[in-house]
């Protein structure tokens, strides 16, 4: 059997997407699908306990490979990273198999070397791209992740991102939470330790959780609906079948959770008023 190895070497959200899609596979051929992940993602894999085969690509660094940020790392480190990842993939990839990347640019071609490889097909959203690839391999994706519409319960707001400009601003959060609470939708901000001192110093309802993937996954599972500024909590919510609304400074529909993309459950900081955003959130449905 030819193995289909979906390679995840960069961001945490990317890995969650791969897990959420591939663990839905069943039937003939599903056993030939796996995820090859960089060792810097090991803690997240352990917390996710994926129901799909996952093998680690052992790398020296515990951070995202330097080849993904040449400007910050510098050219010598980036080139060394390319060589390391190429060698690690050659050791880890199955002899009879195809490496699948989310894109097929020069970097991916270099690290694949002589190994058979391809990119996900072009699609409007990353989840659709995975489904197209699986069908091209003769596999039928599992049913679309199904969540329920919001019917009350805690709305969890994950307001911080590793990219500071994506943090939901306090001047939007305060009236938004007030509107949600007035509508009878209890809302709590979840923060990892050290995040958003502006919120911890405010009167807004918030909970500080340990900076671990297990704590983050547990926090997402406590919610009936998730509002997220960052891709990781958003895709964790999608995997759990929860309604999820993405609030960001700029549009990036390709990387949205499937339900957010299909039902346009996303908005920009500049979209309308807090009243309008609250109305959209309260009227949400999930895929």
N, C-alpha and C positions, 0 to 999 in steps of 0.2 A: 504494500500500500504506500502510495506517495504521500508524505506528510506535508501538511500546509502549516507552516510556522509563521504566525503573525508576530512581527518584531516590535517590541515596545522598549524604547531606549531613552525616552526623554521625560515627558511630563506625567504627573500622577493622574490627571484627568484622562489622558490618553489611555493609560492602562485600565482604568475603570470602564471606559467605553468598550475596549476589547473584551474584558471579562463579561460585561453585561450582555454583549451580543453573542459571544461564542459559547457561553454556558447554557444558552437556550437550545443549542443544537441537539438533535437526537436522531436515532435511526442509522442506517448504513452510511459509513463514511465519517461519522462524527468522531470516531475514535482516532482518525488521522489528523485531527486539528489540535494545535497546541499554541501556547503563547511563549515566546522567548523574551525574557525581560532582563533589563540591566540590573546588576546587583544592588544599585542604589534604590531600587524599588522593592527590595525584599521585605521591609517592614510592612509596606502597604499590602503586598501579596499575602502575608501571614494574617493580617487583620481581615482581609476580604474572604479568606478561605474559599477560593474560587472552585466552582464545579466544572472546571475545564482543566485539562493538562497544562501545567505551567512549569517551564524550566528556566533556571537562572543562567544568565551570561555573566560570568565572574569578571569584574573589572576592578582595577586597583583603587579607584576613587569611590568615595561614598556619595559623590555629588553627580549631577547631570553631566555627561561627558562634555569636555571642553570644546569638542568639534561643533557643538550647537550654539556657541557664543564666541565666535572668533574675535569680535571687537573687544570683549571683556578679557578673554583668556590670552589673546595674542596668537599670532600665527604659529610660532614653534609649538606651543602647547596644543593648539588645535590639530596640527598635523600629527603630533605624537598620539593624540587621542584617536584620530582616524586609524592609525596603524594598530593601536591596541584593540579597538573594537573590531576591526577586520580580522585580526588573529583570533580573538575570542569567539567571533561568529563562526569562523572556520572550524574551531574545536567543538562548538556546541550544536551546530546545525546537523540534522540527520543526513545520512549519505544519499538517500532517495527522497528528496523533498524540494519544496519551493518556499523561499522566504517572501513574505508579504509585508511591504512597507506602506505607510499611509500616503507616501508620495515617492516619486522615483526621480530625484534630482541627482546632481553629480555626487553629492555626499553618499547617498544610498548606493549608487552604482559602485563607488570606490569600496565601501565597507563590505558589499556583497562579493566583490571580486569575481571569481569564476563560478560561484554558487548560483544556481537557478533562482531568479528573483523576479518580482513584479510589484506594481503598485496597486492600491485600491482603485477601482474605476472612478471616473469623474461623476460626481453627484452633487446635489444641492446641500446635502447634510451628511455628516460622517457616518451616521447609523445606516442611511440608505446606501452609502458607498460600501460598507461591510456586507450588506444584504446582497448587493449586486455581485460582489466578489464571490460570495458563497455560492450563489446560483451558477456562476461561471465555472465553479469547481464541481458542479453537479450536486450541491448540497442545498437543502431547503432550510432557510432560517426558521427559527421557532416563531411562535406567535408574537406579535408586537407586545412589548411590556404593557401590562394593563394596570392602571391605577384607578382610583375612584375620584369622582369630583369632590371638591372640598365641601364637607357637610358639617363643619364645626370642629373644634379642637384646636390645639396649639399651632399657631403659625410660627415657624422658626425662621429667623432672619440671620443669614450668614453674610455679614456685611463687609468683611475684610477680604483682601486678595493679596497674593504675593506681589502683584503689580499695584503700587500705591494709588495710581490714578483711577483704578477700578473700584476703590473703596466707596461704598455708598455714602455720600456726604451727610453730615449731621443735620444740615438744614433741610434735607429731604426726609431723613429718617424720623425726625421728631413729629412733623405733621402727619406723615404716613402712618406711624404707629398709633397716633391719637385717633385717626380715622378708623383704623382697623378695630381698635378697642371699643370705640363708640358703636361700631356695628356688631359688637358681641363676639369678635374674633380675637381671643387672647393671643398676644404677640410677644415673643421673647427673642432677644438678640443673643446668639451664641458666639462666644469669642474664645479663641485659643489663648493660652497664657502668653501675655506680652503684646497681644493685639489691641489696637484701637484705644490708647489711653484717653482719647477725647470722649469715648463712650463710657469707659469705666468711671470717669470723673463726672458723668452726667447723671440725670435723674431717670434716664431711660431704663426699662427693665432688661437686665442682661444676666447671663450666666457665663462664668469663665470655666473652661474645661481644660484638662491636661493637653499638652501639645503632643498627642499621639493619634495615630490613625484609628485605633480602637475606640478612643473617646469620641472622635469626630463621627465615626460610623454610628456609635451609640446615640449621639445627640440627634443625628438625622432621623434615626428610627423612632425617636420620641415625638416627632412632629407629625401633624396631619397634612401639612402643606409646607413647602420649603421655598423661601425667597432667597436667592443667592447672587452675590456679586462675583463669585469665583467658580471656575469650571468644576473643581473637585467636589464640593458639596452638591452642586447641581446634578452631576452625573451619578453620585452616590444615591441621591433621591430618585433619579430615574431607574436605577437598578432595583431599588426597593419598591417600585411601582407607585411612588407618591407624586401627587401634582407638584410641579416645580415651576417657579416664575423666575426668570433671569433678568436682573436689572443692571444695566451697564452704561458706560459713557459713549460707546460706539457699537454699531451693529457688527455682528460676526455670526451670521446664521449657520455657517457650515459646522461650527463647533457646538451648537446648541444641543441640549438633550432632545431626543426624538419628539417627545410630547410637546415641548416648548416650540419646536420648529413646526410641527404639524398644525397645532392650534394657535400659533402665534402668541404663546404665553411668555412674552418677553417685552421689555420696554427700555427706553433710554432715560437717563437722568433728566433730560430736557423734555421728555414727553409729557405734555399736559400738566395738570396739577396733582398734588398728593391725593386729592379726592378721586380724580380720574384713574390714577394708578391703583388705589385701594379698590375701586369698583371693579377694575379688571381682575385683580387678584381674587376677590371674593366670588366672582362669577366664573372662575376657572373650571375647566375639566381637563382630565389627563387622557392620554392615549390608552 
